[in-house]
Amino acid sequence: MVLNTMSQTVVLGVIGSDAHVVGITILEQAFSAAGFDVVNLGVQTSQEEFAEAAVAHDANAVLVSSLYGHAEQDCQGFHDVLESRGVDAVSYIGGNLAVGQDDWDRTRETFEALGFDRVFDSETDPEEAIAALRTDLDIRPTESERPRISS
Ligand code: B12
């Protein structure tokens, strides 16, 4: 089924005790500008708060941010919590996911093993995540969103 961006809801937040707010503010603006309905849960969001919001808003995607180096601990059991609430959404995580982040392949594998569909580092351009989500949700641009080619 091909979906329209306008009907897609993204739940976004910073997990755990992390208080870094700038990244998700930029992501909120970028996803909103791309036509998604964005529910920004803000900083210091618990696993349960993500799950509750995903259920309440019937989210198509859950986007988790973490900057302070404790993402792996904060995300233990996260997908079990989502599943127990019946959340069936694409899940991404991004930010500074490990202390130092010196072995990115290992970091990515760690978070994929925790259940995330995609893992993004702190150099990620929001447009990259938007393009990935459009692909994962099988969203095609509407007539008005398509670039116009002038003759
Ligand atoms: C500003 C800042 C702070 C401010 C935060 C103010 C605020 N309310 O936001 C203050 C001073 C409070 C702070 C505190 C701390 N900080 Co600080 N902080 C920074 C700093 C300098 C900039 C972060 C920032 O705003 N970047 C700008 C935004 C636009 O970029 P971003 O956050 O990376 O987000 C982008 C990408 O990461 C990506 N992204 C992020 N999340 C997601 C999610 C998805 C799904 C996707 C697709 C993409 C994505 O897209 C975003 C937009 O482009 C960074 C260093 C740095 N240069 O990154 C350290 C840094 C993040 N902090 C760090 C640390 C250690 C701390 C503290 C633990 C320090 C301490 N001992 O107290 C505390 C933690 C407090 C807490 N409870 O969170 C470390 C983390 C180390 C690690 N992970 O390995 C860093 C990397 C500094 C360092 N080099 O050591 N910090």
Boltz pocket constraint, residues with backbone or C-beta under 6 A from the ligand:
constraints:
  - pocket:
      binder: B
      contacts: [[A, 17], [A, 18], [A, 19], [A, 20], [A, 21], [A, 22], [A, 23], [A, 24], [A, 26], [A, 27], [A, 63], [A, 64], [A, 65], [A, 66], [A, 67], [A, 68], [A, 69], [A, 70], [A, 92], [A, 93], [A, 94], [A, 95], [A, 96], [A, 97], [A, 98], [A, 99], [A, 100], [A, 101], [A, 120], [A, 121], [A, 122], [A, 123], [A, 124], [A, 125], [A, 126], [A, 129]]
      max_distance: 6.0
